[in-house]
Amino acid sequence: MNIPIKYFCLLLFLLLPVMFLNGCGLKKQSTCKPVLFPYHEYNYKAKPQKLSGLYTKKIEDVVNFHGVKIPVQSGWRYEIIFEGTGLKIFKNKDHAFLLNFYKDSPTSSNEYKDFNMVGCQNFSPEIDKEKSSKEFYTDLFFFTKDDLSENSSFWQYYILWLKTEYLREAVEIEHYTGKNLEAFRRNFDQEIEPSKFDRTIEMAIFPEKIAPHFLTLISKIKDDKLFDNFLEMLEAANSP
């Protein structure tokens, strides 16, 4: 059945505003920029550190922990805890650090799509690929507000928000690279900023041997040299 031309024109007249509004809405949504507050953490970037892979001091023992050779210095002891997922290395109860094993847990970049961005409802930019645990830490320690572009993804805005939570109490952040591992380190100073976490250091360590899985290290010991040496030992012990 043919539609009379006057009704066709009327229908077109009624539909045009709807099409126009929908088009503008999509455009507005794609160009909407979330509000970023004046937080220092947005521009925190890890200080790079290179591991030499050489370590000549005496090692008392070597523990095979989930496929990684963990060196134990002379005068230190170790204990497997948490049903095999944790390794405690210690001199005494006040001088100890804890290693934990974690399986890689990839995160979809739109997993937090319902997370409300301030000043921008229904923010739906381009979706990034799935992120590995190592990529998560890399972005967290290196992506900054200055890296945002006109087409920045949801993940990038989410990482900036997370930096304000994860790095808020950190007094120093560092990134270690060697031939056999990478490590991401946060230092805390309880005297300057008492942390809700009772620790002075936290690291995520990614040995090549168990990639994409990783280890974490936490301790209340305030001794940067001790942990620098531990990473050097770990790098040397796990060389091919």
Long-range contacts (C-beta under 8 A, 24 or more apart in sequence): 29-122, 29-123, 29-124, 30-124, 30-125, 32-120, 32-121, 32-122, 32-123, 33-119, 33-120, 34-117, 34-118, 34-119, 34-120, 34-123, 34-157, 35-117, 35-118, 35-119, 35-120, 36-145, 36-160, 37-118, 39-163, 39-164, 41-163, 41-164, 41-167, 41-168, 42-144, 42-145, 42-160, 42-163, 42-164, 43-144, 43-145, 43-146, 44-141, 44-144, 44-163, 44-167, 44-170, 44-173, 45-141, 45-142, 45-144, 45-173, 46-141, 46-142, 46-173, 46-174, 46-175, 46-184, 46-185, 47-172, 47-173, 47-174, 47-175, 48-174, 48-175, 48-177, 49-174, 49-175, 49-176, 49-177, 49-228, 50-176, 50-177, 50-178, 51-176, 51-177, 51-178, 51-179, 51-181, 51-231, 51-232, 51-235, 52-178, 52-232, 52-235, 53-178, 53-179, 53-180, 53-232, 53-235, 53-236, 53-239, 54-232, 54-236, 55-229, 55-232, 55-233, 55-235, 55-236, 55-237, 57-229, 57-233, 59-233, 59-237, 62-237, 63-87, 65-99, 65-101, 65-215, 66-101, 66-210, 66-213, 66-215, 67-209, 67-210, 68-207, 68-209, 68-210, 68-215, 68-234, 68-238, 69-234, 69-237, 69-238, 70-99, 70-234, 70-237, 71-230, 71-233, 71-234, 71-236, 71-237, 73-229, 73-233, 94-220, 95-221, 96-219, 96-221, 97-201, 97-217, 97-218, 97-219, 97-221, 97-227, 97-230, 98-217, 98-218, 98-219, 99-215, 99-216, 99-217, 100-215, 100-216, 100-218, 101-213, 101-214, 101-215, 102-133, 102-213, 102-214, 102-215, 102-216, 103-213, 104-132, 104-133, 104-134, 104-212, 104-213, 104-214, 105-133, 106-130, 106-131, 106-132, 106-133, 107-131, 107-136, 109-153, 109-154, 109-155, 110-154, 110-155, 112-154, 112-158, 113-154, 115-158, 117-154, 117-157, 123-154, 123-157, 124-154, 125-151, 125-152, 125-153, 125-154, 126-151, 126-153, 127-153, 127-154, 127-155, 128-153, 128-154, 128-155, 128-156, 131-155, 132-212, 133-204, 133-206, 133-212, 133-214, 134-182, 134-206, 134-211, 134-212, 134-214, 137-184, 137-204, 137-206, 138-184, 140-166, 140-167, 140-184, 141-173, 141-175, 141-184, 142-175, 169-193, 169-195, 169-196, 169-197, 176-231, 178-231, 178-235, 179-208, 179-235, 179-239, 180-207, 180-208, 180-209, 180-235, 180-238, 180-239, 180-240, 181-205, 181-206, 181-207, 181-208, 181-231, 181-234, 181-235, 181-238, 182-206, 183-231, 185-227, 187-224, 201-227, 203-227, 205-231, 205-234, 207-234, 207-238, 208-238, 209-238
